[in-house]
């Protein structure tokens, strides 16, 4: 699966992900909903993300680098209440 930012594409190009890793992070969602859920790691924007599922040929698979999920970090954020 490829993910592309419309703002950073010319400079950096597409990023390729394993669909199983994206399911672990976002759940079993449609590709169209996934593009709204992701944000660009380079510029931080999420308003111009494109996603699509591909089945690359062997020659194309040899050229692309697939990003793999290492771990999921959960951020703790305090919520305060007066009283």
C-alpha positions in Angstrom: 0.0 0.0 0.0 1.3 3.5 -0.8 0.7 6.7 1.0 1.6 10.1 -0.5 1.5 13.6 0.8 0.6 16.2 -1.8 2.8 18.8 -0.3 6.0 16.7 0.2 5.7 14.4 -2.8 7.9 16.3 -5.2 10.7 16.3 -2.7 10.5 12.9 -1.0 8.2 10.7 -3.0 5.7 8.0 -1.9 6.0 5.8 1.2 5.0 2.1 1.1 3.5 0.3 4.0 2.5 -3.3 4.8 -1.3 -3.4 5.0 -1.2 -5.7 8.0 0.8 -3.1 9.9 -1.7 -0.4 9.1 -4.6 -2.6 10.3 -2.8 -2.9 13.6 -2.6 0.9 14.0 -5.9 2.1 12.5 -8.1 -1.0 12.5 -9.9 -2.6 9.5 -10.9 0.6 7.7 -11.5 1.5 4.1 -8.6 3.1 2.1 -10.6 6.3 1.7 -11.1 6.6 5.5 -7.4 5.8 6.0 -6.3 8.8 4.0 -8.3 11.0 6.4 -6.8 9.3 9.5 -3.2 9.6 8.6 -0.9 12.6 8.6 2.4 13.3 7.0 5.4 12.5 9.2 7.5 15.1 7.4 5.2 18.2 7.3 2.6 17.2 9.8 -0.4 18.0 7.5 -3.3 15.7 7.0 -5.4 17.6 4.5 -3.7 16.3 1.3 -2.9 12.6 1.9 -3.6 10.0 -0.8 -3.6 6.3 -0.2 -4.0 3.3 -2.5 -3.6 -0.4 -2.4 -1.2 -2.0 -5.0 0.0 -5.4 -5.9 3.5 -4.7 -7.2 5.1 -6.8 -9.9 8.4 -8.6 -8.9 10.6 -5.9 -10.6 8.7 -3.1 -8.9 8.8 -4.9 -5.5 12.6 -5.1 -5.7 12.8 -1.3 -6.1 10.5 -0.1 -3.3 11.2 0.0 0.4 8.3 -1.1 2.6 8.1 0.6 6.0 7.5 -1.9 8.8 5.8 -1.3 12.2 8.3 -1.6 15.0 6.1 -0.7 18.0 3.1 1.4 18.9 3.8 4.1 21.5 0.9 5.4 23.6 1.2 9.0 24.9 -0.1 9.7 28.4 -1.8 13.1 28.7 -3.2 14.4 32.0 -6.8 15.5 32.2 -7.6 17.9 35.1 -10.8 18.6 37.0 -11.4 21.5 39.4 -12.9 20.8 42.7 
